């Protein structure tokens, strides 16, 4: 999964939607388009339409919408270029460009700056963060989320969480699986960039009961992770013995190395 990007003018700060330039959608029973977020778009399309992903795409019940801008009035909107008329819904101009077409080109608002692609999140790391201790299991989870490859330390966790593998790569990204557990643990350790309280909390809760169950299975089969995380009263806490220095090391490592993805 590619990193979520931010798109802005380097002169006037004209901004376009963050992400990857577009999204998969499915058409529900009332004819409305619903966003199917990555990486769960295949299962979401099937849930909304009752069809396989391929059949939904072929019959027009699913498609891919791209972020667009009207060069005349600067209205921003989304179009499926294979199915929709390329016309601004605001002023009816046909002078429409996709976000992807604008990257590296002239800003449509100020006409002087350039639309640049950059990281959505830019953490300020603690001084001396490189020297802080970081457990190997944390590095393995970051690599798993980024590259979809499974290190030996995570193989039993993968089996416990119920994920099929194919040559070391994920075949299924279901909500019950290790990928979801990994996302939620890393988000907890990293902290919320957009919150006034950006420092990680002492605890977190899995967003779904199935994810909580998967985490319990993972902890039973992964000693390196159970030395780091424990479950008490339905919440995830740092295990006893995890020092403040290690917690800082984890926070800074995740902030430095994680590629930010959409959780759905």
PyMOL commands that set and color helices and strands:
alter all, ss='L'
color gray80, all
select helices_A, chain A and resi 41-49+53-58+99-102+129-131+136-147+152-161+178-190+209-221+223-226+244-257
alter helices_A, ss='H'
color red, helices_A
select strands_A, chain A and resi 5-9+15-19+22-27+33-36+62-70+76-79+96-98+115-119+165-166+169-170+203-204+229-232+235-238
alter strands_A, ss='S'
color yellow, strands_A
deselect
rebuild
show_as cartoon
